[in-house]
Amino acid sequence: MPLAPARRLTGQTDGRPDPLEIVMKASRFAVGALMMAVAMATSAPASQAEEVNVYSYRQPFLIQPILDAFTKETGIKVNVLFDDKALIERMVQEGASSPADVLLTVDIGRVQAAVDSGVVQPVESDVLKANIPEAFRSPKGEWFALTTRARVVYASKDRVKQDAFTYEELADPKWKGKICIRSGQHVYNTALIAAMIAHHGEEKTRTWLEGLKANLARKPAGGDREQVKGIYAGECDIALGNTYYMAKMLTNEKQPEQKEWAESSRIIFPTFENGGTHVNISAMALAKNAPNRDAAIKLMEFLASDKAQELYAQANDEYPIKPGIELAPVVASWGSFTPDALSLDEIAQLRDEASKLVDEVNFDAGPQS
């Protein structure tokens, strides 16, 4: 049986405020406010200890298995905001009120941009120092690499017979009309161009970039996967791309057409004439105004642990930053390579010059411009 409506306890009917009702409302408000204050006072520390906010340039599905493992191990909830373009700008605008705790990036240029923009802070951690080699972390503790990816040549199995390349060779006229590539302004390519500047200087790099542009089969467009598709379709014979894209395509059972594209190509690790294979990184940094600082550092230390590094290697087909971690089978099948010894800091410092060169030679307009 439903409860009957409560009866009024006063007889006030002239439209004036009921004194008893005013007192009762005030009492209810005071009790409610007191209960809320007590709840906030007792729950605030727990809330801070139980969650961490990640701003990620990496797509969530790539990192979610690792974040889920962290939550399972620690009980700390991870909230992720993904944006592949403007997270650093957002953090600048948010200032001291930013909810960001950890920034995850996919390029040395972006992590350096975060440092230059003043949105990260140093971390002093023996765990991070022990797990991440010195060459792959900021000397001041402002960023730490998590994985590496090589910028390689995708080559047609049928039409390309040579097994070795240099990056400089990509400008050789023998490849005229045979190269596919994504935008020169994409961070993966500006990092490679910055490395070329570091090795050969700006003028030689300009000449190289003009030669590469003349060898393009089409206007730069799409992502690394689309370059593999271009080889499969016969639009080009070689392309530039990151290693893990090829691995993802070869193991993609949900999109068998991508697997078919990838099976038409093979990976060749090119080198600079006076160096090794260009590598870039994914990295992490502690946000300057992290509201959950302790939890954020726990997450960062977890991401550098054996467990997380194994997940990165096996789930994402990347090269883990920590030595001794087993590679995914498809990645191991490509064999070993010698990473270029060029400083990541030097590459980061030259990214603006690289971007200017891309515009100056009108690279993205394509080979006929």
Secondary structure, 3 states (H helix, E strand, C coil): CCCCCCCCCCCCCCCCCCHHHHHHHHHHHHHHHHHHHHHHHHHHHHHHHHEEEEEECCCHHHHHHHHHHHHHHHCCEEEEEECCCCHHHHHHHHHHHCCCCEEEECCHHHHHHHHHCCCEECCCCHHHHHHCCHHHECCCCCCEEEEEEEEEEEEECCCCCCCCCECHHHHCHHHCCCEECCCCCCHHHHHHHHHHHHHHCHHHHHHHHHHHHHCECCCCCCCHHHHHHHHHCCCCCEEEEEHHHHHHHHCCCCCHHHHHHHCCEEEECCECCCCCECEEEEEEEEECCCCCHHHHHHHHHHHCCHHHHHHHHHHHCCEECCCCCCCCHHHHCCCCCCECCCCHHHHHHCHHHHHHHHHHCCHHHCCCC
